[in-house]
Amino acid sequence: MVKAILSIIIILSASFIGYILSYKYVQRPRQIKHLFLSLQLLETEILYLLTPLPQALKKVGGKSSMELNRIFTEASELLEKKDGFCIEDAWRQSVEKHYHFTSLTEEDKEALIDFGMSLGTVDRDHQLKNFHFIYGQLKKQQQSAEELRSKNERMYRSLGVLLGVAIVILFL
């Protein structure tokens, strides 16, 4: 009886570890989609509503998902402090500081930093091109994230269960 209960606990624990390892692959496509929507909102605020960039970033941060709102609000706060931060530096610092709290990859981080290099520093037409460029990058990254999710999510979950079963077999 004790062996059966212990076996079930081991299998459930290993399965749970598999689900934890697959979590990042599940969350990344969702977060890229939310990032896409947040950048569309930022585009609207900057180009069409003519909201000043610090205020636009704050508004977008308030409407973004929990994982992404820190990036926008931190950049806004750094710009509002007027401690000598240019837009590019504030955006870069914010992205580098907070992307670790997301499921975004290094490639996603670099795309965001590149986007911030011309954020608010060029005319309206170039800014619009910058937004369309980041949208294209995010669509490609979302497709690759979906492919990785479908492959790795199932693999990690299965490996968790199989590892639990293997441990139980080894100890019996």
N, C-alpha and C positions, 0 to 999 in steps of 0.2 A: 504494500500500500504506500509506504514512504517512497519507494523507488518510483512508483507511478506518478505521485505528486511532484517529486523532484524532477522527473523527466518532463512533465508538462511545463513546469516553471522554466526549465532550461530552454525548451523549444519556444515558448512564448517570449522569453527574454531575447533570444537570438533573433526571432522574427521581428521584435520591436527594434532591435539595432538595425536590421535590414531596412525597416521603414524609415528610421531616422536618416540613414545614409542616402536613401532615395529622395528625401524631402527637398534637397537643394535642386535636384533635377525637375521636380514637380513645380517648385516655386519660381524658377527662373523665367519660363515663358510667361507666366502670369505677371511677374514684375516688369518684364520688358513691355508687355501690353499696357500696364499702368504708366510706365515711363513715357511711352508713346502718347498716351492720352494727356499726361501732364505737360509734355512739350507742346502739344497742340493748344492746350489752354494758355501756356506761356506765349505762344505765337499770337493768339487772339489778343491777349492783354497788351503785348508790346506793339504789334503792328496795326491793330484795328481799333483798340480802345485807347491807345497812346498812353498807357499807364507807365509811369517811371519804373525803371528796372527793379530797384529795391522793393517797391510796393508790389510789382507784378510777381516777383519771386515769392514774396510773403503770401500773396493770395493763392498762388499755385501750391505752395507748401501746405496751406490750410486745406486744400481740396485733394491733395495727393494721398496715396496709400501710406500707411504708417511707416513702412520701411523707407519710402522715398521722400517723405516730407522733410526729413532732417536735412537732406541735401539742399533743397530749395530755401528752407528757412534759415539755415546757417549762412548761406551765401547772402541772403537778404540782410541778416544781422551784421555781417562783416562790412557790407557796403554802407549800411546806415550809421555805423560807428565812425566812419570817415577817419580811420587810422592809417590812411595811406594805401589802402588796398585798391588796386584797380579791379575792374570787373573780372578779368581773366584770372587774377590771383585769388580773388575771393571764391570764384567758382571752382578752381582747381583744388584749393584747400578744402573746401566743403565736400567735393566729390571724393577726394582721397581719404578724408577723415571718416566719412559715413558709408562708403560703398561696402565696407566689411560687414555692415549690419544687414546687407541685402544678400540675395543669391546671385547677384551679377558677377560676371567673370572679369578678368583683367582686360580682355578685349572690349567688353562693354564699358569699363571704366575709361579706357583710352578714347573710345568714341565720344563719351561725354566730355572729357577734357578737351578734345579737339573742337567739339561744338562750342565750348566756352571761350575759345580763343578769339572768336569773332562776335561773340554775344554782345550786342549793344555798341559795337565800335565801328560798324559799317552802315552804309545807307540802307534804306528800306528794301530795295531790290536784292542786294547782297544778303541781307538778313533773311529774306524769304528763301533765297537759294540755300542758305545755311540750314534752315529748318527742313527744307525738302531733302537735303543731303542726309541729315541725321535720321529722317524718317526712312529713307531707303536703307541705311545701315541697320536700323532697328528691325526692319522687316526681315532682312537677311538673317540677322542674329536670332530673331524669334523663330524662323523656320529651322535653323540649325539647333536651337534649344529644344524645339518640339521633337526633332529627330532623336536627339540625345535623351530626352525624357522618355520617349516610347521605348528606346532600347535599354537604358540604364535603370529606369524605375522598376521594371519587371525583373531585371537581373539582380539588383540589390535585395529586393524583397524575397526572391526565390533563394538567393544565397543565404539570407538570414535563416530561413526555415530549414534549408538543407544543412547549414552549419549546426543548428540546434539538434537536428536529428543525428548528425555525425557525432556530436559530443555525447549524446545519450547512448549511442551504440558503443562508443569507445569505453565509457564508464560502466556499462552493463557487462 
